[in-house]
Amino acid sequence: MRTLTTRTAVAAATGALALAGVLGTAGTAAAAPDGTSRTAGAVFSDPTLPPVFGSRKVWKTVNHRLLPSGDGRIIGKLYAGVSYPVSCWKYGESVTAEGTTNNVWILARNGSGVWGYSSAIYFSGDKYANLPASAKC
């Protein structure tokens, strides 16, 4: 059995946290909201990452898109009953579904860690998924 020095143990723990996505390290590649990759600094101080205003639950499975439009490329799905990290809301194409019309789209991070838009109709809360007015993209 090998004994780790304090410095080695700290380095190993930091590396494990970075791999788990808890910490960022300078020079690591990260996905931007538009799906491109870029070099990121520390996750908590990177001004290019969208701020997270908590999470919001989706009450019905919905397409997750690159743009706030029904014509936007589908990048995945947000699944009913699951809460997703959300950043902001944006006006986009009007959607009529479930007896409601709304042109608000929510920027959310899907289960794969990719940021994209879904109609606010499918999020719990008000027409802005209970995001504050200051959270406009």
Buried (B, 14 or more C-beta within 10 A) or exposed (E): EEEEEEEEEEEEEEEEEBEEEEBBBEEBEBBBBEEEEEEBBEBEEBEEBBEEBEEBBBBEEBBBBBBBBEEBEEBBBBBEEBBBBBBBBBEBBEBEEEEEEBBBBBBBBBEEEBBBBBBBBBBEEEBBBBBEEEBEB
